[in-house]
C-alpha cells in the first residue's frame, strides 16, 4: 500500500512534469492574437496612445484599462522574456488554485484518491490548459480570481471576496454571474462591496493616464464591445450558446462552406438574442432556483453551485473559444471529488460517470484523425463538440446536486 508520504511525492512529481510540459509548449512563433495584443496594448497605454483599436473583431484589446496598467509590469522586458514570465505566472496561479482548495479541505495531497483526482482532472482539461498557455491567454488568471472569490466567501471574508471578484470583472464580464448568485443567496454586503470596488478599479488607472483619458478609454472599450462583428459568433471555433443559436438561425441558411462564415453579411437576428437569453435564463434558473428559498444550504451543494457558475461562465460568454474551457477545471474537480468520496446513490453515480466519460471523449474525437475523410470532419464542426462537453458537465453537476438534495438525512435514534 502506498504511504501518504509517497503519494505526496508522486503528486509533486506529476505536477512538475505538467509544469515542464506547459513551459515547453510556449512558442513566440505560435502566439497570436492574445499575448501579443496585451503586450502591444500596454505599450500604447504607456505612451497614452489609443489601445482600443478595431480590427474586425480579431486581435483586439477588449479588456478594461486596469488590465493594461497591470500588464505594464511586463513591458519593461523584451517580448520573449515577458512571454515566458507571463506563462510562468499562469502556471503558478494554476497550482495556487489547488492550494486554496486544500485550505478548504477539498483535497489533502496525501491520499491516492487525491492523486487520481488530479490525474484525471488534467486528463480531461489538459487540452484547454495547454491551449491557454500556448497562446498566452488570460483564463487561468480569471479562474484563479474566481477560486479566490469562492474561498473568501465560504470563509465569510466578504470584503476580500469582493476584491477578488471585482478584479476578475476587470478581465471579463462573465464573472458577473457570481454577483447575481450572491444576490440570490442574500450576500448583499458582498455584492455591495463588489460594486464599489469595481467602480474604484474603473477609476484607478486615472492616476496614471489622467481622468479625461481614462474616461475616453472606458468609452472606447464599451464601443469596441458593442461593435463586435457578427462573424465572430458565426465561427465554428466559438463554443458559446450565442454561437450555437447564430448557426441555427443564420449560418445554416447561408450558401457558404462551413469555414467561409466570414463571407456572411447578414447580421444577428432578434431571434438569436431571444433564444440565447431564454436558454441562459433556463439553465441558470434550473440549477440555482433553490437559492431563492433556502438561506442556508449543505456545504456540498454550495460547492456544486460554485462549480456550475464556472460552467455558465463558459456557456453564457458570447465569445467562448477552446482556451475558455480552462474554466472547467473547477467543475471537473468537484465532480471527480464527489464521485471518489461521496457515497452517491448508484443510479445517480452511474449517470454522472457516463456524462463525465462522454464529456472526455467528445473533445478527443474533435480531430481530423478520427474521420475517414476531411468532409466528414468539416460537417462535424456544426455540432460544436466542446460546447456539448460544457453542457454535459452542467448535466453531471445537476445529477449530483439532485442526488444530494434527494438524499434522506439519517433519522436520529430516540430512546423509548
Kinemage of the C-alpha trace (Angstrom):
@kinemage 1
@onewidth
@group {chain A} dominant
@subgroup {mainchain}
@vectorlist {calphas} color= white
{ca unk a 1} P 0.000 0.000 0.000
{ca unk a 2} L 1.351 3.414 -0.954
{ca unk a 3} L 2.016 5.570 2.130
{ca unk a 4} L 0.785 9.153 2.437
{ca unk a 5} L 4.342 10.490 2.107
{ca unk a 6} L 4.908 8.710 -1.207
{ca unk a 7} L 1.547 9.864 -2.563
{ca unk a 8} L 2.621 13.449 -1.877
{ca unk a 9} L 5.899 12.841 -3.732
{ca unk a 10} L 4.015 11.320 -6.672
{ca unk a 11} L 1.706 14.340 -6.867
{ca unk a 12} L 4.674 16.742 -6.730
{ca unk a 13} L 6.458 14.794 -9.477
{ca unk a 14} L 3.317 14.754 -11.633
{ca unk a 15} L 2.776 18.498 -11.145
{ca unk a 16} L 6.425 19.156 -12.046
{ca unk a 17} L 6.131 17.160 -15.270
{ca unk a 18} L 2.959 19.063 -16.212
{ca unk a 19} L 4.662 22.401 -15.487
{ca unk a 20} L 7.657 21.499 -17.650
{ca unk a 21} L 5.332 20.411 -20.446
{ca unk a 22} L 3.374 23.667 -20.210
{ca unk a 23} L 6.517 25.788 -20.350
{ca unk a 24} L 7.740 23.699 -23.268
{ca unk a 25} L 4.518 24.464 -25.159
{ca unk a 26} L 5.299 28.193 -25.102
{ca unk a 27} L 6.476 29.387 -28.508
{ca unk a 28} L 6.570 33.010 -29.740
{ca unk a 29} L 6.118 31.748 -33.297
{ca unk a 30} L 2.773 30.167 -32.386
{ca unk a 31} L 1.492 33.048 -30.241
{ca unk a 32} L -1.010 35.285 -31.970
{ca unk a 33} L -3.927 37.421 -31.009
{ca unk a 34} L -3.656 37.174 -27.235
{ca unk a 35} L -0.324 37.809 -25.517
{ca unk a 36} L 0.770 39.897 -28.499
{ca unk a 37} L -2.339 42.035 -28.098
{ca unk a 38} L -1.794 42.512 -24.352
{ca unk a 39} L 1.847 43.432 -24.884
{ca unk a 40} L 1.277 45.960 -27.667
{ca unk a 41} L -1.776 47.468 -25.926
{ca unk a 42} L 0.249 48.033 -22.742
{ca unk a 43} L 2.999 49.721 -24.751
{ca unk a 44} L 0.341 52.011 -26.236
{ca unk a 45} L -1.091 52.609 -22.778
{ca unk a 46} L 2.364 53.551 -21.506
{ca unk a 47} L 2.579 56.130 -24.300
{ca unk a 48} L -1.034 57.232 -23.596
{ca unk a 49} L -1.942 56.250 -27.157
{ca unk a 50} L -5.163 54.500 -28.277
{ca unk a 51} L -5.439 50.921 -27.035
{ca unk a 52} L -8.940 50.018 -28.269
{ca unk a 53} L -8.263 49.754 -31.974
{ca unk a 54} L -10.848 47.889 -34.121
{ca unk a 55} L -9.517 45.043 -36.276
{ca unk a 56} L -12.749 43.452 -37.433
{ca unk a 57} L -13.162 41.645 -34.130
{ca unk a 58} L -9.801 39.839 -34.354
{ca unk a 59} L -6.681 40.624 -32.304
{ca unk a 60} L -8.371 43.438 -30.427
{ca unk a 61} L -7.689 44.507 -26.848
{ca unk a 62} L -11.095 44.031 -25.166
{ca unk a 63} L -10.094 44.340 -21.530
{ca unk a 64} L -10.553 47.251 -19.150
{ca unk a 65} L -7.771 49.841 -18.641
{ca unk a 66} L -6.727 48.344 -15.273
{ca unk a 67} L -5.605 45.196 -17.111
{ca unk a 68} L -3.388 47.299 -19.405
{ca unk a 69} L -1.996 49.088 -16.345
{ca unk a 70} L -1.216 45.750 -14.658
{ca unk a 71} L 0.447 44.414 -17.795
{ca unk a 72} L 2.860 47.393 -17.822
{ca unk a 73} L 4.989 45.438 -15.354
{ca unk a 74} L 5.871 43.042 -18.190
{ca unk a 75} L 6.569 45.665 -20.837
{ca unk a 76} L 9.890 46.549 -19.159
{ca unk a 77} L 11.141 43.214 -20.526
{ca unk a 78} L 11.628 42.175 -24.097
{ca unk a 79} L 8.729 40.392 -25.728
{ca unk a 80} L 10.086 36.841 -25.439
{ca unk a 81} L 11.185 37.113 -21.762
{ca unk a 82} L 7.827 38.750 -20.994
{ca unk a 83} L 6.011 35.869 -22.685
{ca unk a 84} L 7.810 33.294 -20.540
{ca unk a 85} L 7.263 35.323 -17.368
{ca unk a 86} L 3.564 35.579 -18.247
{ca unk a 87} L 3.386 31.810 -18.819
{ca unk a 88} L 5.184 31.026 -15.546
{ca unk a 89} L 2.794 33.359 -13.692
{ca unk a 90} L -0.164 31.490 -15.194
{ca unk a 91} L 1.284 28.106 -14.199
{ca unk a 92} L 1.946 29.278 -10.634
{ca unk a 93} L -1.593 30.608 -10.289
{ca unk a 94} L -2.926 27.325 -11.700
{ca unk a 95} L -1.230 25.471 -8.844
{ca unk a 96} L -2.208 28.093 -6.271
{ca unk a 97} L -5.835 27.250 -7.061
{ca unk a 98} L -5.199 23.790 -5.624
{ca unk a 99} L -3.625 25.366 -2.556
{ca unk a 100} L -6.883 27.211 -1.808
{ca unk a 101} L -8.874 24.037 -2.480
{ca unk a 102} L -6.569 22.381 0.055
{ca unk a 103} L -7.287 25.190 2.537
{ca unk a 104} L -10.990 24.491 2.020
{ca unk a 105} L -10.286 20.836 2.902
{ca unk a 106} L -11.370 19.639 -0.525
{ca unk a 107} L -8.068 17.913 -1.260
{ca unk a 108} L -5.292 16.640 1.001
{ca unk a 109} L -2.412 15.658 -1.369
{ca unk a 110} L -1.678 12.578 0.749
{ca unk a 111} L -4.359 10.152 -0.452
{ca unk a 112} L -4.073 8.015 -3.566
{ca unk a 113} L -7.636 9.078 -4.411
{ca unk a 114} L -6.392 12.669 -4.469
{ca unk a 115} L -3.680 11.717 -6.934
{ca unk a 116} L -6.290 10.030 -9.136
{ca unk a 117} L -8.451 13.159 -8.966
{ca unk a 118} L -5.513 15.317 -10.111
{ca unk a 119} L -4.504 12.817 -12.797
{ca unk a 120} L -7.999 12.544 -14.288
{ca unk a 121} L -8.522 16.278 -13.906
{ca unk a 122} L -5.532 17.059 -16.112
{ca unk a 123} L -6.583 14.283 -18.486
{ca unk a 124} L -9.962 15.936 -19.140
{ca unk a 125} L -8.832 19.582 -19.031
{ca unk a 126} L -5.214 19.366 -20.167
{ca unk a 127} L -6.068 20.264 -23.758
{ca unk a 128} L -7.685 23.517 -22.669
{ca unk a 129} L -4.867 24.408 -20.263
{ca unk a 130} L -2.210 23.828 -22.925
{ca unk a 131} L -4.228 25.908 -25.413
{ca unk a 132} L -4.417 28.709 -22.845
{ca unk a 133} L -0.665 28.686 -22.158
{ca unk a 134} L 0.287 28.212 -25.803
{ca unk a 135} L -1.340 31.439 -26.974
{ca unk a 136} L -0.793 33.378 -23.747
{ca unk a 137} L -4.471 33.744 -22.831
{ca unk a 138} L -5.813 35.049 -19.537
{ca unk a 139} L -8.363 32.410 -18.485
{ca unk a 140} L -6.151 30.775 -15.834
{ca unk a 141} L -5.782 34.113 -14.044
{ca unk a 142} L -9.533 34.649 -14.343
{ca unk a 143} L -10.158 31.187 -12.894
{ca unk a 144} L -7.730 31.923 -10.042
{ca unk a 145} L -9.576 35.105 -9.043
{ca unk a 146} L -12.885 33.230 -9.066
{ca unk a 147} L -11.457 30.465 -6.864
{ca unk a 148} L -10.248 33.206 -4.507
{ca unk a 149} L -13.773 34.635 -4.520
{ca unk a 150} L -15.177 31.230 -3.565
{ca unk a 151} L -12.550 30.704 -0.856
{ca unk a 152} L -13.115 34.067 0.829
{ca unk a 153} L -16.920 33.888 0.578
{ca unk a 154} L -17.024 30.447 2.188
{ca unk a 155} L -14.815 31.784 4.991
{ca unk a 156} L -17.165 34.800 5.305
{ca unk a 157} L -14.440 37.287 4.379
{ca unk a 158} L -16.759 39.277 2.169
{ca unk a 159} L -14.509 42.283 1.522
{ca unk a 160} L -11.697 40.064 0.242
{ca unk a 161} L -14.170 38.023 -1.809
{ca unk a 162} L -15.488 41.230 -3.345
{ca unk a 163} L -11.934 42.370 -4.109
{ca unk a 164} L -11.173 39.139 -5.977
{ca unk a 165} L -14.478 39.256 -7.859
{ca unk a 166} L -14.009 42.917 -8.817
{ca unk a 167} L -10.539 42.118 -10.177
{ca unk a 168} L -11.990 39.285 -12.272
{ca unk a 169} L -14.518 41.739 -13.733
{ca unk a 170} L -11.600 43.850 -14.970
{ca unk a 171} L -10.694 40.899 -17.188
{ca unk a 172} L -14.079 39.681 -18.440
{ca unk a 173} L -17.721 40.408 -17.717
{ca unk a 174} L -18.795 36.750 -17.362
{ca unk a 175} L -17.923 36.703 -13.596
{ca unk a 176} L -20.933 38.995 -13.116
{ca unk a 177} L -22.803 35.666 -12.817
{ca unk a 178} L -21.156 35.306 -9.403
{ca unk a 179} L -22.556 38.690 -8.413
{ca unk a 180} L -26.066 37.571 -9.397
{ca unk a 181} L -25.564 34.358 -7.413
{ca unk a 182} L -24.521 36.287 -4.306
{ca unk a 183} L -27.606 38.465 -4.551
{ca unk a 184} L -29.766 35.319 -4.773
{ca unk a 185} L -28.034 33.976 -1.662
{ca unk a 186} L -28.649 37.273 0.126
{ca unk a 187} L -24.965 38.131 0.339
{ca unk a 188} L -25.872 41.789 -0.050
{ca unk a 189} L -22.802 43.070 1.763
{ca unk a 190} L -20.535 41.126 -0.605
{ca unk a 191} L -22.488 42.347 -3.637
{ca unk a 192} L -22.290 45.947 -2.408
{ca unk a 193} L -18.547 45.716 -1.819
{ca unk a 194} L -18.105 44.254 -5.305
{ca unk a 195} L -19.968 47.106 -6.972
{ca unk a 196} L -17.995 49.737 -5.037
{ca unk a 197} L -14.638 48.084 -5.725
{ca unk a 198} L -15.486 47.641 -9.403
{ca unk a 199} L -16.200 51.364 -9.665
{ca unk a 200} L -12.925 52.097 -7.860
{ca unk a 201} L -10.970 49.850 -10.240
{ca unk a 202} L -12.566 51.564 -13.228
{ca unk a 203} L -11.240 54.887 -11.930
{ca unk a 204} L -7.884 53.681 -10.560
{ca unk a 205} L -5.984 53.865 -13.905
{ca unk a 206} L -6.753 57.600 -13.981
{ca unk a 207} L -3.865 58.019 -11.520
{ca unk a 208} L -1.551 57.293 -14.439
{ca unk a 209} L -3.498 58.331 -17.524
{ca unk a 210} L -5.496 61.212 -16.080
{ca unk a 211} L -9.249 61.271 -15.591
{ca unk a 212} L -10.111 62.566 -19.060
{ca unk a 213} L -8.060 59.958 -20.938
{ca unk a 214} L -9.300 57.179 -18.630
{ca unk a 215} L -12.903 58.143 -19.351
{ca unk a 216} L -12.114 58.142 -23.067
{ca unk a 217} L -10.612 54.644 -22.758
{ca unk a 218} L -13.752 53.387 -20.996
{ca unk a 219} L -15.979 54.831 -23.718
{ca unk a 220} L -13.822 53.266 -26.443
{ca unk a 221} L -13.849 49.923 -24.607
{ca unk a 222} L -17.660 49.926 -24.456
{ca unk a 223} L -17.865 50.953 -28.102
{ca unk a 224} L -15.488 48.180 -29.162
{ca unk a 225} L -17.592 45.546 -27.391
{ca unk a 226} L -20.779 46.869 -28.991
{ca unk a 227} L -19.227 46.850 -32.452
{ca unk a 228} L -18.205 43.174 -32.368
{ca unk a 229} L -18.970 41.892 -35.892
{ca unk a 230} L -21.475 39.078 -36.304
{ca unk a 231} L -18.895 36.801 -37.954
{ca unk a 232} L -17.314 36.292 -34.515
{ca unk a 233} L -20.479 34.466 -33.478
{ca unk a 234} L -20.681 32.521 -36.751
{ca unk a 235} L -17.241 30.977 -36.246
{ca unk a 236} L -17.151 27.207 -35.727
{ca unk a 237} L -14.403 27.887 -33.152
{ca unk a 238} L -16.835 29.785 -30.943
{ca unk a 239} L -18.410 27.326 -28.492
{ca unk a 240} L -20.871 29.613 -26.729
{ca unk a 241} L -24.641 29.258 -26.670
{ca unk a 242} L -24.883 32.504 -28.644
{ca unk a 243} L -22.740 30.976 -31.395
{ca unk a 244} L -24.945 27.880 -31.468
{ca unk a 245} L -28.136 29.914 -31.892
{ca unk a 246} L -26.373 32.053 -34.512
{ca unk a 247} L -25.683 28.912 -36.506
{ca unk a 248} L -29.231 27.618 -36.069
{ca unk a 249} L -30.973 30.838 -37.085
{ca unk a 250} L -28.489 32.355 -39.554
{ca unk a 251} L -25.438 30.384 -40.685
{ca unk a 252} L -27.113 27.140 -41.745
{ca unk a 253} L -29.403 29.072 -44.096
{ca unk a 254} L -26.487 30.705 -45.923
{ca unk a 255} L -24.996 29.101 -49.093
{ca unk a 256} L -21.405 29.061 -47.856
{ca unk a 257} L -18.921 26.389 -46.866
{ca unk a 258} L -18.728 25.985 -43.089
{ca unk a 259} L -15.282 27.615 -42.902
{ca unk a 260} L -16.366 30.549 -45.079
{ca unk a 261} L -18.532 32.073 -42.344
{ca unk a 262} L -16.618 35.348 -42.779
{ca unk a 263} L -18.417 35.818 -46.115
{ca unk a 264} L -21.821 36.059 -44.410
{ca unk a 265} L -23.044 39.646 -44.497
{ca unk a 266} L -26.303 39.098 -42.626
{ca unk a 267} L -26.300 40.300 -39.017
{ca unk a 268} L -27.660 38.574 -35.946
{ca unk a 269} L -31.447 38.435 -35.882
{ca unk a 270} L -33.624 39.234 -32.835
{ca unk a 271} L -34.483 35.532 -32.674
{ca unk a 272} L -30.820 34.715 -31.964
{ca unk a 273} L -30.685 37.063 -28.979
{ca unk a 274} L -34.069 35.882 -27.718
{ca unk a 275} L -33.110 32.194 -27.900
{ca unk a 276} L -29.745 32.936 -26.245
{ca unk a 277} L -31.367 34.878 -23.405
{ca unk a 278} L -34.034 32.206 -22.821
{ca unk a 279} L -31.525 29.333 -22.859
{ca unk a 280} L -29.177 31.143 -20.445
{ca unk a 281} L -32.046 32.019 -18.110
{ca unk a 282} L -33.382 28.449 -18.218
{ca unk a 283} L -30.031 26.819 -17.441
{ca unk a 284} L -29.290 29.292 -14.653
{ca unk a 285} L -32.755 29.034 -13.083
{ca unk a 286} L -32.846 25.241 -13.272
{ca unk a 287} L -29.661 24.918 -11.251
{ca unk a 288} L -29.920 27.851 -8.849
{ca unk a 289} L -33.659 28.232 -8.166
{ca unk a 290} L -33.263 26.700 -4.688
{ca unk a 291} L -31.200 29.707 -3.588
{ca unk a 292} L -34.380 31.783 -3.613
{ca unk a 293} L -35.951 29.601 -0.931
{ca unk a 294} L -33.029 28.401 1.200
{ca unk a 295} L -30.750 30.786 3.001
{ca unk a 296} L -28.525 28.056 4.440
{ca unk a 297} L -27.589 25.004 2.407
{ca unk a 298} L -25.369 21.970 2.757
{ca unk a 299} L -21.755 22.869 2.067
{ca unk a 300} L -21.524 20.098 -0.541
{ca unk a 301} L -24.320 21.739 -2.538
{ca unk a 302} L -22.718 25.184 -2.195
{ca unk a 303} L -19.567 23.823 -3.851
{ca unk a 304} L -21.686 22.409 -6.669
{ca unk a 305} L -23.272 25.836 -7.127
{ca unk a 306} L -19.851 27.382 -7.486
{ca unk a 307} L -18.801 24.677 -9.929
{ca unk a 308} L -21.858 25.354 -12.077
{ca unk a 309} L -21.095 29.088 -12.118
{ca unk a 310} L -17.806 28.256 -13.846
{ca unk a 311} L -19.684 26.198 -16.449
{ca unk a 312} L -22.184 29.000 -17.029
{ca unk a 313} L -19.290 31.440 -17.458
{ca unk a 314} L -18.175 29.272 -20.397
{ca unk a 315} L -21.579 28.747 -21.999
{ca unk a 316} L -23.017 32.238 -21.499
{ca unk a 317} L -19.914 34.105 -22.661
{ca unk a 318} L -20.633 35.253 -26.258
{ca unk a 319} L -17.025 34.518 -27.258
{ca unk a 320} L -16.050 31.119 -25.852
{ca unk a 321} L -13.129 29.582 -27.652
{ca unk a 322} L -11.236 26.403 -26.762
{ca unk a 323} L -8.993 28.098 -24.199
{ca unk a 324} L -12.093 29.437 -22.401
{ca unk a 325} L -12.897 25.860 -21.391
{ca unk a 326} L -9.962 26.169 -18.979
{ca unk a 327} L -12.644 27.319 -16.520
{ca unk a 328} L -13.929 23.724 -16.465
{ca unk a 329} L -11.021 22.821 -14.167
{ca unk a 330} L -13.112 23.628 -11.096
{ca unk a 331} L -16.351 21.867 -12.191
{ca unk a 332} L -14.426 18.735 -13.143
{ca unk a 333} L -12.520 18.855 -9.849
{ca unk a 334} L -15.703 18.792 -7.770
{ca unk a 335} L -17.320 16.148 -9.978
{ca unk a 336} L -14.308 13.849 -9.571
{ca unk a 337} L -14.029 14.569 -5.860
{ca unk a 338} L -17.684 13.768 -5.232
{ca unk a 339} L -17.502 10.587 -7.315
{ca unk a 340} L -14.448 9.407 -5.364
{ca unk a 341} L -15.500 10.454 -1.867
{ca unk a 342} L -19.274 10.818 -1.636
{ca unk a 343} L -21.472 7.746 -1.471
{ca unk a 344} L -23.966 8.788 -4.114
{ca unk a 345} L -26.980 6.594 -4.905
{ca unk a 346} L -25.965 4.105 -7.619
{ca unk a 347} L -28.324 5.397 -10.299
{ca unk a 348} L -27.087 8.989 -9.882
{ca unk a 349} L -23.447 7.942 -9.635
{ca unk a 350} L -23.713 5.894 -12.825
{ca unk a 351} L -25.411 8.784 -14.644
{ca unk a 352} L -22.658 11.166 -13.536
{ca unk a 353} L -19.904 8.737 -14.593
{ca unk a 354} L -21.465 8.246 -18.037
{ca unk a 355} L -21.719 12.013 -18.550
{ca unk a 356} L -18.097 12.542 -17.464
{ca unk a 357} L -16.832 9.813 -19.784
{ca unk a 358} L -18.754 11.205 -22.773
{ca unk a 359} L -17.569 14.735 -21.976
{ca unk a 360} L -13.999 13.368 -22.010
{ca unk a 361} L -14.466 11.531 -25.305
{ca unk a 362} L -16.087 14.383 -27.245
{ca unk a 363} L -13.039 16.698 -27.304
{ca unk a 364} L -10.861 13.699 -28.173
{ca unk a 365} L -12.827 12.944 -31.349
{ca unk a 366} L -12.795 16.634 -32.275
{ca unk a 367} L -9.855 15.881 -34.542
{ca unk a 368} L -9.349 15.109 -38.242
{ca unk a 369} L -7.619 11.860 -37.255
{ca unk a 370} L -10.911 10.208 -36.256
{ca unk a 371} L -12.712 10.821 -39.563
{ca unk a 372} L -12.400 8.785 -42.738
{ca unk a 373} L -12.364 11.896 -44.913
{ca unk a 374} L -11.957 15.606 -44.342
{ca unk a 375} L -15.536 16.387 -45.410
{ca unk a 376} L -16.934 14.372 -42.508
{ca unk a 377} L -14.721 16.321 -40.125
{ca unk a 378} L -15.889 19.653 -41.512
{ca unk a 379} L -19.515 18.521 -41.294
{ca unk a 380} L -18.988 17.619 -37.639
{ca unk a 381} L -17.907 21.163 -36.807
{ca unk a 382} L -21.517 22.334 -36.783
{ca unk a 383} L -22.140 20.264 -33.626
{ca unk a 384} L -19.616 22.318 -31.632
{ca unk a 385} L -18.497 19.347 -29.554
{ca unk a 386} L -16.626 21.447 -26.935
{ca unk a 387} L -19.912 23.280 -26.257
{ca unk a 388} L -21.623 19.912 -25.807
{ca unk a 389} L -18.824 18.995 -23.398
{ca unk a 390} L -19.664 22.010 -21.232
{ca unk a 391} L -23.368 21.101 -21.343
{ca unk a 392} L -22.565 17.523 -20.263
{ca unk a 393} L -20.533 18.888 -17.339
{ca unk a 394} L -23.548 21.026 -16.411
{ca unk a 395} L -25.836 17.970 -16.523
{ca unk a 396} L -23.352 15.963 -14.455
{ca unk a 397} L -23.307 18.660 -11.760
{ca unk a 398} L -27.105 18.744 -11.853
{ca unk a 399} L -27.290 14.962 -11.351
{ca unk a 400} L -25.003 15.138 -8.320
{ca unk a 401} L -26.908 18.088 -6.863
{ca unk a 402} L -30.252 16.336 -7.261
{ca unk a 403} L -28.845 13.183 -5.662
{ca unk a 404} L -27.680 15.198 -2.633
{ca unk a 405} L -30.975 17.070 -2.361
{ca unk a 406} L -32.997 13.845 -2.527
{ca unk a 407} L -30.715 12.010 -0.140
{ca unk a 408} L -32.532 11.401 3.118
{ca unk a 409} L -30.920 12.564 6.308
{ca unk a 410} L -30.397 9.804 8.892
{ca unk a 411} L -33.170 9.772 11.497
{ca unk a 412} L -31.691 10.232 14.969
{ca unk a 413} L -32.348 7.390 17.404
{ca unk a 414} L -34.831 8.245 20.152
{ca unk a 415} L -34.680 6.287 23.358
{ca unk a 416} L -38.025 4.769 24.375
